[in-house]
């Protein structure tokens, strides 16, 4: 097993607060968290899905070590994430 380099540790340390920030922003956008009524909203849903794409990409790149993978695999995971979330959003909007 190899020892993580300083750049890897910094990248993971930077990814963690980014993931926490996206989670807090998603929670803050939710209409029902403050005791209000939770109603469906297309702009909020699109924003939540966009944040989920960002969060998924950070997780895949940083914690699944795709960052060090060949370029074709990095592109394939990006296409997979966008396709997955676009499908979910299309089903929601349809």
Secondary structure, DSSP 8 states (H G I E B T S, - for coil): -----HHHHHHHHHHHHHHHHHHHHHHHH-TTTTSS-----HHHHHHHHHHHHHHHHHIIIIIS-GGGS-HHHHHHHHHHHHHHHHHHHHHHH-
